[in-house]
Amino acid sequence: MLLRNIRIAQAEAKRFLDRIVELEVTMKANWTDREMPDRTSLIPVQSAALRRASLDLTRALAKMRRN
């Protein structure tokens, strides 16, 4: 594994975790714990950002493992 690819995967993992926090903050601002929906599709912007970060992290991890 190349150190450069490890660093890229690390940055993508941090970005992914940051998107999770953003989604949680938005959900808590809009719903109480009892009425909070199970699906994130009601918050399309943050949900899409999280999905994109997940895809980028997956690619970075695959690249890290290849080299």
PQR file of N, CA, C, O and H, with PARSE charges and radii, in Angstrom:
ATOM      1  N   MET A   1       0.841  -1.187   0.000 -0.4000 1.5000
ATOM      2  CA  MET A   1       0.000   0.000   0.000 -0.0000 2.0000
ATOM      3  C   MET A   1       0.877   1.238   0.000  0.5500 1.7000
ATOM      4  O   MET A   1       1.896   1.300   0.688 -0.5500 1.4000
ATOM      5  N   LEU A   2       0.470   2.199  -0.769 -0.4000 1.5000
ATOM      6  CA  LEU A   2       1.198   3.455  -0.823 -0.0000 2.0000
ATOM      7  C   LEU A   2       0.677   4.417   0.240  0.5500 1.7000
ATOM      8  O   LEU A   2      -0.528   4.515   0.473 -0.5500 1.4000
ATOM      9  H   LEU A   2      -0.358   2.148  -1.328  0.4000 1.0000
ATOM     10  N   LEU A   3       1.597   5.116   0.873 -0.4000 1.5000
ATOM     11  CA  LEU A   3       1.223   6.066   1.919 -0.0000 2.0000
ATOM     12  C   LEU A   3       0.282   7.132   1.370  0.5500 1.7000
ATOM     13  O   LEU A   3      -0.641   7.565   2.060 -0.5500 1.4000
ATOM     14  H   LEU A   3       2.575   5.037   0.683  0.4000 1.0000
ATOM     15  N   ARG A   4       0.513   7.551   0.140 -0.4000 1.5000
ATOM     16  CA  ARG A   4      -0.333   8.571  -0.491 -0.0000 2.0000
ATOM     17  C   ARG A   4      -1.788   8.099  -0.565  0.5500 1.7000
ATOM     18  O   ARG A   4      -2.708   8.859  -0.263 -0.5500 1.4000
ATOM     19  H   ARG A   4       1.263   7.200  -0.421  0.4000 1.0000
ATOM     20  N   ASN A   5      -1.988   6.848  -0.968 -0.4000 1.5000
ATOM     21  CA  ASN A   5      -3.337   6.302  -1.064 -0.0000 2.0000
ATOM     22  C   ASN A   5      -3.979   6.105   0.305  0.5500 1.7000
ATOM     23  O   ASN A   5      -5.195   6.228   0.454 -0.5500 1.4000
ATOM     24  H   ASN A   5      -1.240   6.231  -1.213  0.4000 1.0000
ATOM     25  N   ILE A   6      -3.163   5.803   1.287 -0.4000 1.5000
ATOM     26  CA  ILE A   6      -3.672   5.687   2.656 -0.0000 2.0000
ATOM     27  C   ILE A   6      -4.167   7.051   3.135  0.5500 1.7000
ATOM     28  O   ILE A   6      -5.232   7.148   3.745 -0.5500 1.4000
ATOM     29  H   ILE A   6      -2.176   5.704   1.166  0.4000 1.0000
ATOM     30  N   ARG A   7      -3.406   8.091   2.863 -0.4000 1.5000
ATOM     31  CA  ARG A   7      -3.801   9.452   3.267 -0.0000 2.0000
ATOM     32  C   ARG A   7      -5.089   9.895   2.565  0.5500 1.7000
ATOM     33  O   ARG A   7      -5.942  10.544   3.171 -0.5500 1.4000
ATOM     34  H   ARG A   7      -2.541   8.013   2.367  0.4000 1.0000
ATOM     35  N   ILE A   8      -5.221   9.540   1.289 -0.4000 1.5000
ATOM     36  CA  ILE A   8      -6.436   9.887   0.543 -0.0000 2.0000
ATOM     37  C   ILE A   8      -7.648   9.177   1.159  0.5500 1.7000
ATOM     38  O   ILE A   8      -8.702   9.785   1.344 -0.5500 1.4000
ATOM     39  H   ILE A   8      -4.528   9.013   0.797  0.4000 1.0000
ATOM     40  N   ALA A   9      -7.489   7.899   1.470 -0.4000 1.5000
ATOM     41  CA  ALA A   9      -8.579   7.145   2.098 -0.0000 2.0000
ATOM     42  C   ALA A   9      -8.927   7.725   3.462  0.5500 1.7000
ATOM     43  O   ALA A   9     -10.097   7.781   3.839 -0.5500 1.4000
ATOM     44  H   ALA A   9      -6.633   7.405   1.319  0.4000 1.0000
ATOM     45  N   GLN A  10      -7.926   8.147   4.186 -0.4000 1.5000
ATOM     46  CA  GLN A  10      -8.152   8.762   5.496 -0.0000 2.0000
ATOM     47  C   GLN A  10      -8.959  10.051   5.351  0.5500 1.7000
ATOM     48  O   GLN A  10      -9.886  10.292   6.124 -0.5500 1.4000
ATOM     49  H   GLN A  10      -6.976   8.100   3.879  0.4000 1.0000
ATOM     50  N   ALA A  11      -8.613  10.871   4.374 -0.4000 1.5000
ATOM     51  CA  ALA A  11      -9.336  12.123   4.144 -0.0000 2.0000
ATOM     52  C   ALA A  11     -10.784  11.849   3.730  0.5500 1.7000
ATOM     53  O   ALA A  11     -11.700  12.547   4.163 -0.5500 1.4000
ATOM     54  H   ALA A  11      -7.860  10.674   3.746  0.4000 1.0000
ATOM     55  N   GLU A  12     -10.982  10.837   2.895 -0.4000 1.5000
ATOM     56  CA  GLU A  12     -12.339  10.486   2.465 -0.0000 2.0000
ATOM     57  C   GLU A  12     -13.155   9.942   3.638  0.5500 1.7000
ATOM     58  O   GLU A  12     -14.352  10.208   3.740 -0.5500 1.4000
ATOM     59  H   GLU A  12     -10.238  10.270   2.543  0.4000 1.0000
ATOM     60  N   ALA A  13     -12.513   9.189   4.512 -0.4000 1.5000
ATOM     61  CA  ALA A  13     -13.207   8.673   5.695 -0.0000 2.0000
ATOM     62  C   ALA A  13     -13.636   9.819   6.604  0.5500 1.7000
ATOM     63  O   ALA A  13     -14.742   9.803   7.144 -0.5500 1.4000
ATOM     64  H   ALA A  13     -11.540   8.973   4.429  0.4000 1.0000
ATOM     65  N   LYS A  14     -12.774  10.804   6.774 -0.4000 1.5000
ATOM     66  CA  LYS A  14     -13.119  11.970   7.591 -0.0000 2.0000
ATOM     67  C   LYS A  14     -14.284  12.725   6.966  0.5500 1.7000
ATOM     68  O   LYS A  14     -15.199  13.155   7.668 -0.5500 1.4000
ATOM     69  H   LYS A  14     -11.875  10.818   6.336  0.4000 1.0000
ATOM     70  N   ARG A  15     -14.250  12.886   5.644 -0.4000 1.5000
ATOM     71  CA  ARG A  15     -15.334  13.589   4.956 -0.0000 2.0000
ATOM     72  C   ARG A  15     -16.650  12.822   5.119  0.5500 1.7000
ATOM     73  O   ARG A  15     -17.700  13.429   5.330 -0.5500 1.4000
ATOM     74  H   ARG A  15     -13.507  12.537   5.074  0.4000 1.0000
ATOM     75  N   PHE A  16     -16.595  11.494   5.022 -0.4000 1.5000
ATOM     76  CA  PHE A  16     -17.770  10.662   5.205 -0.0000 2.0000
ATOM     77  C   PHE A  16     -18.350  10.847   6.613  0.5500 1.7000
ATOM     78  O   PHE A  16     -19.559  11.016   6.771 -0.5500 1.4000
ATOM     79  H   PHE A  16     -15.742  11.001   4.850  0.4000 1.0000
ATOM     80  N   LEU A  17     -17.494  10.814   7.621 -0.4000 1.5000
ATOM     81  CA  LEU A  17     -17.956  10.997   8.998 -0.0000 2.0000
ATOM     82  C   LEU A  17     -18.528  12.393   9.222  0.5500 1.7000
ATOM     83  O   LEU A  17     -19.498  12.557   9.962 -0.5500 1.4000
ATOM     84  H   LEU A  17     -16.512  10.677   7.492  0.4000 1.0000
ATOM     85  N   ASP A  18     -17.933  13.392   8.589 -0.4000 1.5000
ATOM     86  CA  ASP A  18     -18.459  14.762   8.693 -0.0000 2.0000
ATOM     87  C   ASP A  18     -19.863  14.856   8.097  0.5500 1.7000
ATOM     88  O   ASP A  18     -20.714  15.565   8.635 -0.5500 1.4000
ATOM     89  H   ASP A  18     -17.145  13.258   7.988  0.4000 1.0000
ATOM     90  N   ARG A  19     -20.111  14.163   7.009 -0.4000 1.5000
ATOM     91  CA  ARG A  19     -21.442  14.170   6.380 -0.0000 2.0000
ATOM     92  C   ARG A  19     -22.474  13.486   7.274  0.5500 1.7000
ATOM     93  O   ARG A  19     -23.636  13.892   7.305 -0.5500 1.4000
ATOM     94  H   ARG A  19     -19.420  13.587   6.572  0.4000 1.0000
ATOM     95  N   ILE A  20     -22.052  12.448   8.001 -0.4000 1.5000
ATOM     96  CA  ILE A  20     -22.957  11.793   8.949 -0.0000 2.0000
ATOM     97  C   ILE A  20     -23.360  12.769  10.040  0.5500 1.7000
ATOM     98  O   ILE A  20     -24.533  12.846  10.408 -0.5500 1.4000
ATOM     99  H   ILE A  20     -21.109  12.118   7.975  0.4000 1.0000
ATOM    100  N   VAL A  21     -22.399  13.510  10.555 -0.4000 1.5000
ATOM    101  CA  VAL A  21     -22.693  14.499  11.603 -0.0000 2.0000
ATOM    102  C   VAL A  21     -23.648  15.559  11.068  0.5500 1.7000
ATOM    103  O   VAL A  21     -24.601  15.930  11.753 -0.5500 1.4000
ATOM    104  H   VAL A  21     -21.446  13.448  10.256  0.4000 1.0000
ATOM    105  N   GLU A  22     -23.407  16.049   9.859 -0.4000 1.5000
ATOM    106  CA  GLU A  22     -24.295  17.050   9.265 -0.0000 2.0000
ATOM    107  C   GLU A  22     -25.721  16.518   9.138  0.5500 1.7000
ATOM    108  O   GLU A  22     -26.682  17.231   9.428 -0.5500 1.4000
ATOM    109  H   GLU A  22     -22.633  15.747   9.303  0.4000 1.0000
ATOM    110  N   LEU A  23     -25.854  15.286   8.710 -0.4000 1.5000
ATOM    111  CA  LEU A  23     -27.170  14.673   8.570 -0.0000 2.0000
ATOM    112  C   LEU A  23     -27.860  14.559   9.924  0.5500 1.7000
ATOM    113  O   LEU A  23     -29.045  14.870  10.046 -0.5500 1.4000
ATOM    114  H   LEU A  23     -25.074  14.707   8.474  0.4000 1.0000
ATOM    115  N   GLU A  24     -27.126  14.114  10.939 -0.4000 1.5000
ATOM    116  CA  GLU A  24     -27.697  13.983  12.279 -0.0000 2.0000
ATOM    117  C   GLU A  24     -28.132  15.328  12.832  0.5500 1.7000
ATOM    118  O   GLU A  24     -29.195  15.434  13.445 -0.5500 1.4000
ATOM    119  H   GLU A  24     -26.164  13.861  10.840  0.4000 1.0000
ATOM    120  N   VAL A  25     -27.326  16.350  12.624 -0.4000 1.5000
ATOM    121  CA  VAL A  25     -27.678  17.686  13.112 -0.0000 2.0000
ATOM    122  C   VAL A  25     -28.955  18.182  12.441  0.5500 1.7000
ATOM    123  O   VAL A  25     -29.836  18.732  13.102 -0.5500 1.4000
ATOM    124  H   VAL A  25     -26.462  16.264  12.126  0.4000 1.0000
ATOM    125  N   THR A  26     -29.053  17.988  11.139 -0.4000 1.5000
ATOM    126  CA  THR A  26     -30.244  18.412  10.408 -0.0000 2.0000
ATOM    127  C   THR A  26     -31.473  17.650  10.875  0.5500 1.7000
ATOM    128  O   THR A  26     -32.540  18.239  11.053 -0.5500 1.4000
ATOM    129  H   THR A  26     -28.338  17.540  10.602  0.4000 1.0000
ATOM    130  N   MET A  27     -31.331  16.344  11.073 -0.4000 1.5000
ATOM    131  CA  MET A  27     -32.470  15.552  11.529 -0.0000 2.0000
ATOM    132  C   MET A  27     -32.919  15.980  12.920  0.5500 1.7000
ATOM    133  O   MET A  27     -34.118  16.090  13.173 -0.5500 1.4000
ATOM    134  H   MET A  27     -30.465  15.866  10.929  0.4000 1.0000
ATOM    135  N   LYS A  28     -31.977  16.222  13.820 -0.4000 1.5000
ATOM    136  CA  LYS A  28     -32.331  16.633  15.178 -0.0000 2.0000
ATOM    137  C   LYS A  28     -32.958  18.018  15.199  0.5500 1.7000
ATOM    138  O   LYS A  28     -33.769  18.318  16.075 -0.5500 1.4000
ATOM    139  H   LYS A  28     -31.002  16.132  13.614  0.4000 1.0000
ATOM    140  N   ALA A  29     -32.590  18.864  14.245 -0.4000 1.5000
ATOM    141  CA  ALA A  29     -33.163  20.203  14.178 -0.0000 2.0000
ATOM    142  C   ALA A  29     -34.606  20.170  13.665  0.5500 1.7000
ATOM    143  O   ALA A  29     -35.397  21.063  13.968 -0.5500 1.4000
ATOM    144  H   ALA A  29     -31.931  18.621  13.533  0.4000 1.0000
ATOM    145  N   ASN A  30     -34.942  19.144  12.894 -0.4000 1.5000
ATOM    146  CA  ASN A  30     -36.270  19.081  12.283 -0.0000 2.0000
ATOM    147  C   ASN A  30     -37.250  18.155  12.986  0.5500 1.7000
ATOM    148  O   ASN A  30     -38.460  18.330  12.840 -0.5500 1.4000
ATOM    149  H   ASN A  30     -34.300  18.418  12.648  0.4000 1.0000
ATOM    150  N   TRP A  31     -36.767  17.176  13.744 -0.4000 1.5000
ATOM    151  CA  TRP A  31     -37.650  16.218  14.387 -0.0000 2.0000
ATOM    152  C   TRP A  31     -37.182  15.914  15.801  0.5500 1.7000
ATOM    153  O   TRP A  31     -35.995  16.006  16.112 -0.5500 1.4000
ATOM    154  H   TRP A  31     -35.784  17.034  13.863  0.4000 1.0000
ATOM    155  N   THR A  32     -38.136  15.551  16.652 -0.4000 1.5000
ATOM    156  CA  THR A  32     -37.772  15.051  17.974 -0.0000 2.0000
ATOM    157  C   THR A  32     -37.373  13.588  17.821  0.5500 1.7000
ATOM    158  O   THR A  32     -37.580  12.990  16.765 -0.5500 1.4000
ATOM    159  H   THR A  32     -39.101  15.476  16.399  0.4000 1.0000
ATOM    160  N   ASP A  33     -36.807  13.022  18.861 -0.4000 1.5000
ATOM    161  CA  ASP A  33     -36.363  11.624  18.791 -0.0000 2.0000
ATOM    162  C   ASP A  33     -37.517  10.659  18.520  0.5500 1.7000
ATOM    163  O   ASP A  33     -37.339   9.654  17.831 -0.5500 1.4000
ATOM    164  H   ASP A  33     -36.638  13.508  19.718  0.4000 1.0000
ATOM    165  N   ARG A  34     -38.692  10.959  19.057 -0.4000 1.5000
ATOM    166  CA  ARG A  34     -39.833  10.058  18.878 -0.0000 2.0000
ATOM    167  C   ARG A  34     -40.400  10.094  17.469  0.5500 1.7000
ATOM    168  O   ARG A  34     -40.844   9.068  16.955 -0.5500 1.4000
ATOM    169  H   ARG A  34     -38.837  11.774  19.617  0.4000 1.0000
ATOM    170  N   GLU A  35     -40.392  11.247  16.848 -0.4000 1.5000
ATOM    171  CA  GLU A  35     -40.992  11.354  15.513 -0.0000 2.0000
ATOM    172  C   GLU A  35     -39.968  11.302  14.381  0.5500 1.7000
ATOM    173  O   GLU A  35     -40.332  11.432  13.212 -0.5500 1.4000
ATOM    174  H   GLU A  35     -40.032  12.081  17.267  0.4000 1.0000
ATOM    175  N   MET A  36     -38.687  11.113  14.717 -0.4000 1.5000
ATOM    176  CA  MET A  36     -37.640  11.088  13.698 -0.0000 2.0000
ATOM    177  C   MET A  36     -37.839   9.914  12.734  0.5500 1.7000
ATOM    178  O   MET A  36     -37.991   8.772  13.169 -0.5500 1.4000
ATOM    179  H   MET A  36     -38.391  11.007  15.667  0.4000 1.0000
ATOM    180  N   PRO A  37     -37.838  10.190  11.438 -0.5600 1.5000
ATOM    181  CA  PRO A  37     -38.051   9.106  10.470  0.2800 2.0000
ATOM    182  C   PRO A  37     -36.842   8.171  10.398  0.5500 1.7000
ATOM    183  O   PRO A  37     -35.720   8.549  10.736 -0.5500 1.4000
ATOM    184  N   ASP A  38     -37.097   6.956   9.954 -0.4000 1.5000
ATOM    185  CA  ASP A  38     -36.019   5.972   9.783 -0.0000 2.0000
ATOM    186  C   ASP A  38     -35.226   6.219   8.507  0.5500 1.7000
ATOM    187  O   ASP A  38     -34.052   5.859   8.421 -0.5500 1.4000
ATOM    188  H   ASP A  38     -38.008   6.649   9.679  0.4000 1.0000
ATOM    189  N   ARG A  39     -35.857   6.823   7.533 -0.4000 1.5000
ATOM    190  CA  ARG A  39     -35.210   7.035   6.234 -0.0000 2.0000
ATOM    191  C   ARG A  39     -34.699   8.472   6.128  0.5500 1.7000
ATOM    192  O   ARG A  39     -35.300   9.406   6.659 -0.5500 1.4000
ATOM    193  H   ARG A  39     -36.810   7.116   7.603  0.4000 1.0000
ATOM    194  N   THR A  40     -33.595   8.618   5.442 -0.4000 1.5000
ATOM    195  CA  THR A  40     -33.002   9.945   5.275 -0.0000 2.0000
ATOM    196  C   THR A  40     -33.467  10.635   3.998  0.5500 1.7000
ATOM    197  O   THR A  40     -33.019  11.740   3.693 -0.5500 1.4000
ATOM    198  H   THR A  40     -33.106   7.859   5.011  0.4000 1.0000
ATOM    199  N   SER A  41     -34.360   9.996   3.252 -0.4000 1.5000
ATOM    200  CA  SER A  41     -34.807  10.586   1.990 -0.0000 2.0000
ATOM    201  C   SER A  41     -35.588  11.877   2.192  0.5500 1.7000
ATOM    202  O   SER A  41     -35.787  12.634   1.241 -0.5500 1.4000
ATOM    203  H   SER A  41     -34.724   9.098   3.500  0.4000 1.0000
ATOM    204  N   LEU A  42     -36.030  12.136   3.410 -0.4000 1.5000
ATOM    205  CA  LEU A  42     -36.729  13.382   3.701 -0.0000 2.0000
ATOM    206  C   LEU A  42     -35.770  14.565   3.790  0.5500 1.7000
ATOM    207  O   LEU A  42     -36.201  15.716   3.854 -0.5500 1.4000
ATOM    208  H   LEU A  42     -35.868  11.522   4.182  0.4000 1.0000
ATOM    209  N   ILE A  43     -34.481  14.281   3.793 -0.4000 1.5000
ATOM    210  CA  ILE A  43     -33.443  15.311   3.826 -0.0000 2.0000
ATOM    211  C   ILE A  43     -32.550  15.075   2.608  0.5500 1.7000
ATOM    212  O   ILE A  43     -31.449  14.544   2.751 -0.5500 1.4000
ATOM    213  H   ILE A  43     -34.131  13.346   3.741  0.4000 1.0000
ATOM    214  N   PRO A  44     -33.003  15.459   1.418 -0.5600 1.5000
ATOM    215  CA  PRO A  44     -32.300  15.059   0.194  0.2800 2.0000
ATOM    216  C   PRO A  44     -30.889  15.618   0.036  0.5500 1.7000
ATOM    217  O   PRO A  44     -30.014  14.925  -0.484 -0.5500 1.4000
ATOM    218  N   VAL A  45     -30.650  16.831   0.462 -0.4000 1.5000
ATOM    219  CA  VAL A  45     -29.322  17.431   0.257 -0.0000 2.0000
ATOM    220  C   VAL A  45     -28.269  16.702   1.085  0.5500 1.7000
ATOM    221  O   VAL A  45     -27.243  16.276   0.554 -0.5500 1.4000
ATOM    222  H   VAL A  45     -31.360  17.394   0.884  0.4000 1.0000
ATOM    223  N   GLN A  46     -28.518  16.558   2.369 -0.4000 1.5000
ATOM    224  CA  GLN A  46     -27.552  15.880   3.233 -0.0000 2.0000
ATOM    225  C   GLN A  46     -27.461  14.391   2.905  0.5500 1.7000
ATOM    226  O   GLN A  46     -26.384  13.801   2.990 -0.5500 1.4000
ATOM    227  H   GLN A  46     -29.352  16.904   2.801  0.4000 1.0000
ATOM    228  N   SER A  47     -28.571  13.792   2.536 -0.4000 1.5000
ATOM    229  CA  SER A  47     -28.565  12.373   2.173 -0.0000 2.0000
ATOM    230  C   SER A  47     -27.710  12.139   0.929  0.5500 1.7000
ATOM    231  O   SER A  47     -26.929  11.189   0.878 -0.5500 1.4000
ATOM    232  H   SER A  47     -29.445  14.271   2.467  0.4000 1.0000
ATOM    233  N   ALA A  48     -27.857  12.998  -0.061 -0.4000 1.5000
ATOM    234  CA  ALA A  48     -27.058  12.868  -1.286 -0.0000 2.0000
ATOM    235  C   ALA A  48     -25.575  13.098  -1.007  0.5500 1.7000
ATOM    236  O   ALA A  48     -24.721  12.404  -1.559 -0.5500 1.4000
ATOM    237  H   ALA A  48     -28.492  13.770  -0.019  0.4000 1.0000
ATOM    238  N   ALA A  49     -25.274  14.069  -0.154 -0.4000 1.5000
ATOM    239  CA  ALA A  49     -23.875  14.342   0.189 -0.0000 2.0000
ATOM    240  C   ALA A  49     -23.256  13.145   0.906  0.5500 1.7000
ATOM    241  O   ALA A  49     -22.099  12.799   0.665 -0.5500 1.4000
ATOM    242  H   ALA A  49     -25.968  14.632   0.294  0.4000 1.0000
ATOM    243  N   LEU A  50     -24.021  12.524   1.778 -0.4000 1.5000
ATOM    244  CA  LEU A  50     -23.532  11.335   2.491 -0.0000 2.0000
ATOM    245  C   LEU A  50     -23.310  10.183   1.521  0.5500 1.7000
ATOM    246  O   LEU A  50     -22.302   9.482   1.603 -0.5500 1.4000
ATOM    247  H   LEU A  50     -24.961  12.805   1.974  0.4000 1.0000
ATOM    248  N   ARG A  51     -24.247   9.990   0.608 -0.4000 1.5000
ATOM    249  CA  ARG A  51     -24.104   8.916  -0.380 -0.0000 2.0000
ATOM    250  C   ARG A  51     -22.871   9.136  -1.250  0.5500 1.7000
ATOM    251  O   ARG A  51     -22.130   8.193  -1.527 -0.5500 1.4000
ATOM    252  H   ARG A  51     -25.067  10.559   0.542  0.4000 1.0000
ATOM    253  N   ARG A  52     -22.649  10.372  -1.682 -0.4000 1.5000
ATOM    254  CA  ARG A  52     -21.476  10.684  -2.508 -0.0000 2.0000
ATOM    255  C   ARG A  52     -20.181  10.439  -1.736  0.5500 1.7000
ATOM    256  O   ARG A  52     -19.228   9.875  -2.274 -0.5500 1.4000
ATOM    257  H   ARG A  52     -23.251  11.138  -1.457  0.4000 1.0000
ATOM    258  N   ALA A  53     -20.152  10.865  -0.472 -0.4000 1.5000
ATOM    259  CA  ALA A  53     -18.964  10.641   0.350 -0.0000 2.0000
ATOM    260  C   ALA A  53     -18.709   9.153   0.529  0.5500 1.7000
ATOM    261  O   ALA A  53     -17.558   8.717   0.549 -0.5500 1.4000
ATOM    262  H   ALA A  53     -20.926  11.323  -0.035  0.4000 1.0000
ATOM    263  N   SER A  54     -19.781   8.367   0.660 -0.4000 1.5000
ATOM    264  CA  SER A  54     -19.645   6.918   0.779 -0.0000 2.0000
ATOM    265  C   SER A  54     -19.035   6.309  -0.480  0.5500 1.7000
ATOM    266  O   SER A  54     -18.158   5.450  -0.401 -0.5500 1.4000
ATOM    267  H   SER A  54     -20.716   8.721   0.644  0.4000 1.0000
ATOM    268  N   LEU A  55     -19.506   6.759  -1.634 -0.4000 1.5000
ATOM    269  CA  LEU A  55     -18.953   6.264  -2.893 -0.0000 2.0000
ATOM    270  C   LEU A  55     -17.470   6.617  -3.037  0.5500 1.7000
ATOM    271  O   LEU A  55     -16.659   5.783  -3.438 -0.5500 1.4000
ATOM    272  H   LEU A  55     -20.219   7.457  -1.698  0.4000 1.0000
ATOM    273  N   ASP A  56     -17.135   7.852  -2.708 -0.4000 1.5000
ATOM    274  CA  ASP A  56     -15.734   8.283  -2.807 -0.0000 2.0000
ATOM    275  C   ASP A  56     -14.841   7.503  -1.845  0.5500 1.7000
ATOM    276  O   ASP A  56     -13.715   7.144  -2.188 -0.5500 1.4000
ATOM    277  H   ASP A  56     -17.794   8.530  -2.383  0.4000 1.0000
ATOM    278  N   LEU A  57     -15.345   7.245  -0.644 -0.4000 1.5000
ATOM    279  CA  LEU A  57     -14.584   6.462   0.329 -0.0000 2.0000
ATOM    280  C   LEU A  57     -14.367   5.040  -0.181  0.5500 1.7000
ATOM    281  O   LEU A  57     -13.270   4.495  -0.056 -0.5500 1.4000
ATOM    282  H   LEU A  57     -16.259   7.536  -0.365  0.4000 1.0000
ATOM    283  N   THR A  58     -15.394   4.447  -0.749 -0.4000 1.5000
ATOM    284  CA  THR A  58     -15.274   3.095  -1.295 -0.0000 2.0000
ATOM    285  C   THR A  58     -14.194   3.030  -2.368  0.5500 1.7000
ATOM    286  O   THR A  58     -13.373   2.113  -2.380 -0.5500 1.4000
ATOM    287  H   THR A  58     -16.285   4.890  -0.851  0.4000 1.0000
ATOM    288  N   ARG A  59     -14.202   4.004  -3.260 -0.4000 1.5000
ATOM    289  CA  ARG A  59     -13.192   4.034  -4.324 -0.0000 2.0000
ATOM    290  C   ARG A  59     -11.786   4.227  -3.759  0.5500 1.7000
ATOM    291  O   ARG A  59     -10.837   3.579  -4.197 -0.5500 1.4000
ATOM    292  H   ARG A  59     -14.869   4.749  -3.250  0.4000 1.0000
ATOM    293  N   ALA A  60     -11.664   5.127  -2.779 -0.4000 1.5000
ATOM    294  CA  ALA A  60     -10.347   5.374  -2.181 -0.0000 2.0000
ATOM    295  C   ALA A  60      -9.816   4.132  -1.476  0.5500 1.7000
ATOM    296  O   ALA A  60      -8.625   3.832  -1.550 -0.5500 1.4000
ATOM    297  H   ALA A  60     -12.436   5.653  -2.423  0.4000 1.0000
ATOM    298  N   LEU A  61     -10.710   3.402  -0.784 -0.4000 1.5000
ATOM    299  CA  LEU A  61     -10.278   2.181  -0.106 -0.0000 2.0000
ATOM    300  C   LEU A  61      -9.871   1.104  -1.107  0.5500 1.7000
ATOM    301  O   LEU A  61      -8.891   0.392  -0.891 -0.5500 1.4000
ATOM    302  H   LEU A  61     -11.678   3.645  -0.723  0.4000 1.0000
ATOM    303  N   ALA A  62     -10.618   0.983  -2.197 -0.4000 1.5000
ATOM    304  CA  ALA A  62     -10.268   0.002  -3.219 -0.0000 2.0000
ATOM    305  C   ALA A  62      -8.915   0.342  -3.847  0.5500 1.7000
ATOM    306  O   ALA A  62      -8.097  -0.546  -4.086 -0.5500 1.4000
ATOM    307  H   ALA A  62     -11.415   1.562  -2.373  0.4000 1.0000
ATOM    308  N   LYS A  63      -8.689   1.605  -4.107 -0.4000 1.5000
ATOM    309  CA  LYS A  63      -7.402   2.014  -4.683 -0.0000 2.0000
ATOM    310  C   LYS A  63      -6.260   1.760  -3.703  0.5500 1.7000
ATOM    311  O   LYS A  63      -5.173   1.342  -4.101 -0.5500 1.4000
ATOM    312  H   LYS A  63      -9.353   2.327  -3.912  0.4000 1.0000
ATOM    313  N   MET A  64      -6.513   2.013  -2.430 -0.4000 1.5000
ATOM    314  CA  MET A  64      -5.500   1.788  -1.411 -0.0000 2.0000
ATOM    315  C   MET A  64      -5.118   0.305  -1.359  0.5500 1.7000
ATOM    316  O   MET A  64      -3.942  -0.037  -1.238 -0.5500 1.4000
ATOM    317  H   MET A  64      -7.397   2.353  -2.107  0.4000 1.0000
ATOM    318  N   ARG A  65      -6.113  -0.558  -1.451 -0.4000 1.5000
ATOM    319  CA  ARG A  65      -5.839  -2.003  -1.380 -0.0000 2.0000
ATOM    320  C   ARG A  65      -5.140  -2.516  -2.632  0.5500 1.7000
ATOM    321  O   ARG A  65      -4.357  -3.463  -2.556 -0.5500 1.4000
ATOM    322  H   ARG A  65      -7.069  -0.280  -1.550  0.4000 1.0000
ATOM    323  N   ARG A  66      -5.409  -1.908  -3.775 -0.4000 1.5000
ATOM    324  CA  ARG A  66      -4.777  -2.362  -5.023 -0.0000 2.0000
ATOM    325  C   ARG A  66      -3.285  -2.093  -5.055  0.5500 1.7000
ATOM    326  O   ARG A  66      -2.517  -2.899  -5.582 -0.5500 1.4000
ATOM    327  H   ARG A  66      -6.045  -1.138  -3.837  0.4000 1.0000
ATOM    328  N   ASN A  67      -2.872  -0.970  -4.498 -0.4000 1.5000
ATOM    329  CA  ASN A  67      -1.448  -0.584  -4.599 -0.0000 2.0000
ATOM    330  C   ASN A  67      -0.734  -0.880  -3.327  0.5500 1.7000
ATOM    331  O   ASN A  67       0.466  -0.626  -3.219 -0.5500 1.4000
ATOM    332  H   ASN A  67      -3.496  -0.316  -4.071  0.4000 1.0000
TER
END
